[in-house]
Amino acid sequence: MLELSSLESECFYWARRWEVGSAWEVVQISTVFGAARDYWTVASTGSDVHRMVDDYEFLVRIAMPKALILHPQQAAE
């Protein structure tokens, strides 16, 4: 499990709430209420629901895929 101190804002993670029977879900560390760590919340993917970071345990950060960038001439071919 990840330590809360290792979380990064605006990144996505596999996480689950500390409730019995909670399922793993993809969440985002949100700064909608402020950029300082004290104001970060957890936003459930596909929802406008925000919860406290302490309400979750975090398994792993989800890496963003690297985009394939083509030169305009290559894209036209």
Secondary structure, DSSP 8 states (H G I E B T S, - for coil): -B-GGG--TT-EEEEEESSTT---EEEEEE-TT-SSGGG-EEEETTS--EEEGGGEEEEEEE---------HHHHH-
